[in-house]
Amino acid sequence: RRRHVLAFLLMKRVRLQLWDDAAASA
C-alpha cells in the first residue's frame, strides 16, 4: 500500500510541475 501511495504522490507532483512549466511557457 505504501508503494502505491508513494507512486500516487510522485505522479501528482510531476503533474503539478508540468502544469507549472506549461503556465510559465504560456
Secondary structure by P-SEA (a helix, b strand, c coil): caaaaaaaaaaaaaaaaaaaaaaaac
